[in-house]
Amino acid sequence: MSNQNRVKKYFVISLVAAVLISGFIGFGLGNGYFTGRSNTFFNENKGKPANVDFSLFWQAYEKLQQDYVGDVDSQKLLYGAIQGAFGSTSDPYTAFLTPEINKEFQDELSGSLEGIGVQIGILDSYPAVIAPLKDSPAQKAGLKPKDLIIKVDDQDTTNMTLDEAVSKIRGKEGTQVILEVVREGESEPLIFKITRAKINVETVDLQFKGDVAILKLNEFGTDSVSEFHDAAIQIKHKKIDKVVLDLRSNPGGLLDSSVSIAGEILGEGQVVVIEQGKNSRDELKTSGQGILKDSKIVVLVNGGSASAAEILAGAIKDSGRGKIIGEKTFGKGTVQQLESLPGGSSAKITVAKWLTPKGNSIDKDGITPDIEIKEPDNALFASNDPILNRGLEELK
């Protein structure tokens, strides 16, 4: 199997769209040991592990049916049990997605969703802002990377899973959510009242400044490769050989998009990332036309650059292809495999960690810039952009 086909199985994404519920028995449910039919469960014992006594589940289920004062929805119970199994891993990026949540997740990858336009991960055991999307309600309100979300609509997030937080923050266009956040350098929590909107993500933005192309990549979505390719062709047609690749506040996306885009910059056959799996270690290499492989390039990053963005930045840094400028990146270096399940649901499972081509860990460590420059506190509204200015200086 080629690397290109292989990587299409995997997703490096910083968004999570499932609600995890306590429990462990869903492991059996997720593997077809039990099926839900109408309002009754049937134990089919398909491949049941010999060292697990599943009678506990049936005893608990019967007790719930007999004694619970309300009605028991068997479909919800089935989903809840599976979610509980995934939640038992304590990995915020491993999740069972119900049909409704799975649709939201797919919409997110296609660049269309409703909410406040913010990517969320886990930081210091709290839901935290990875990056607000460009021109989103979250960006306009002033949310910043690494803001810790301690309350959502007055609900404490201390015991809230990442997916529960995401579910509560999302909502219909025109509705409002109140977030209380802790920000480094601020003595008191900050309150943000944000009105949700329809979010359309433009993944690639190309501008020209003199003899330099400024190529802003906002995320790695389903259309990112074709949009990046078109932008690269425009750059070549203008005979411009200096490129600023801006990955600031890029929260990640599809791994195969990151590998393909790396191919346009590094050329064919170059190592982009090392996949460190449970029992394997593989190198993912580029293919493609290498349209920008001869261009002089610098890469801009900040604390909101995560996952697939860190993979691309790490590959460029380790290859010596260009300098990395800005702030240390977020440090989200795990990959999730998305598998479709019956009824429109899906399973998203962390299957590997990522290392840069030189073997440096991305997860929690992030990518350290070659030239470190701090963004101004009011970066979203500042007239001066010191990181971009430093990048332009490097290309002179």
Buried (B, 14 or more C-beta within 10 A) or exposed (E): EEBBEBBBBBBBBBBBBBBBBEBBBBBBBBBBBBBBEEEEBEBEEEEBEEEBEBEEBEEEBEEEBEEEEEEEEBEEBBBBBBBBBBBBBEBBBBBBBBEBBBBBBBBBBEBEBBBBBBBBBBBEEBBBBBBBBBBBBBBBBBBBBBBBBBBBEEEEBEEBBBBBBBBBBBBEEEEEBEBBBBBEEEEEEBEBEBBBBEBEBBBBBBEEEEEBBBBBBBBBBBBBBEBBBEBBBBBBEEEBBBBBBBBBBBBBBBBBBBBBBBBBBBBEEBBBBBBBEEEEEBEBBBBBEBBBBEBBBBBBBBBBBBBBBBBBBBBBBBBEBBBBBBBBBBBBBBBBBBEEBEEBBBBBBBBBBBBBBEEBBBBEBBBBBBBEBEBEEEBBEEEEBBBBEBBBEBBE
